[in-house]
Amino acid sequence: MKKSIALIALLIVSLGVFAQTQEQNFYSFKVKTIDGKDFDLASLKGTKVLVVNTASKCGLTPQYKQLEELFKMYGSARFTIIGFPANNFMAQEPGTNAEIKSFCEKNYGVSFQMMGKISVKGDDINPLYKWLTTKSENGVMDAPVQWNFQKFLIDENGNLVDMVTPKESPTSERIIQFIKTSK
């Protein structure tokens, strides 16, 4: 009898953990802006989001220009872009948040939301990126960050929809279709 009760208790706890994992989505996270302010991603409910890890000294850094073009063309209450500077690949983002912000504004006129510098892989991975890259957390796919400028597409309900490789242009047809398609 005690074994049966213990087994039932273990099953209930296991189901609770599974349900908790499946309930977590993009809106479950809070991050810091590049200016150090708290930013609750739940404030973006109803908005499609392109999440991208960025770097200032990378061969793909010119994608900032395309990201800004995309934001100017489609940015609204229905779509936005969030950049997360990261120094995980060959130290290509060595700057401070202030230096990164200045670089982005001066060189690319970045007006989309930039967040504070984080880690997008490894032991110190940011919790949002752990969710984005791990199927057991996001329920969709394992998508470890391959390099700077990997893009994640989040629907208006806060669910991960797809991952776009670093070399694919932010203005690719696949991303444009994601923005334009309504549910």
Stockholm file with secondary structure:
# STOCKHOLM 1.0

chainA/1-183         MKKSIALIALLIVSLGVFAQTQEQNFYSFKVKTIDGKDFDLASLKGTKVLVVNTASKCGLTPQYKQLEELFKMYGSARFTIIGFPANNFMAQEPGTNAEIKSFCEKNYGVSFQMMGKISVKGDDINPLYKWLTTKSENGVMDAPVQWNFQKFLIDENGNLVDMVTPKESPTSERIIQFIKTSK
#=GR chainA/1-183 SS CHHHHHHHHHHHHHHHHHHHHHHCCGGGCEEEBTTSCEEEGGGGTTCEEEEEEECSSSTTTTHHHHHHHHHHHHCSSSEEEEEEEBCCSTTCCCSCHHHHHHHHHHHHCCCSEEBCCBCCSSTTCCHHHHHHHCHHHHSSCCCCCCSTTCEEEECTTSCEEEEECTTSCTTCHHHHHHHHCCC
#=GC SS_cons         CHHHHHHHHHHHHHHHHHHHHHHCCGGGCEEEBTTSCEEEGGGGTTCEEEEEEECSSSTTTTHHHHHHHHHHHHCSSSEEEEEEEBCCSTTCCCSCHHHHHHHHHHHHCCCSEEBCCBCCSSTTCCHHHHHHHCHHHHSSCCCCCCSTTCEEEECTTSCEEEEECTTSCTTCHHHHHHHHCCC
//
